[in-house]
Amino acid sequence: MDVPLWFALIVVGWLGVKLIRPPWWLIAVLLLGGYLLAESGLASVVDTTVK
């Protein structure tokens, strides 16, 4: 089965919010932090670490 990554992330995120029920400020901080990290110079360090 070939599922697009964006769809899988939306489904996993939605299930996580429904099942774990984290506070909305924590979700916002994680999303904003991930976006800022992807745009920073640390993105290449994280990319090599993950791979």
Order of alpha helices (4+ residues) and beta strands (2+ residues): alpha-alpha-alpha
